């Protein structure tokens, strides 16, 4: 995922999360904000409850790989993905299915 496709600033994270369009599962929470531009951006946040720095970076790498496969570049939304402390209680495939279901739920709810 390129840096142009990432949400980096804290203020942007807050704006997206304040829209209150979200879906959650036991291991992930997804927030969405629609926008006028035609390039989707993604922000990933992993708290200290998930684990030490090595585990948090592993979680972020896995989420980036999942999102590259699931979200097209030409989507007109910004996404924030929050990993919960139960993230590593599930396998990579289970987390990917949960993320896929959350994205479907959000798209149905948004339109």
Secondary structure, 3 states (H helix, E strand, C coil): CCHHHECCCHHHHHHHHHCCCEEECCCEEEEEEECCCCCCEEEEEECHHHCCHHHHHHHHHHHHHHHHHHCCCCCCEEEEEEECCCHHHCCHHHHHHHHHHHHHHHHHHHC
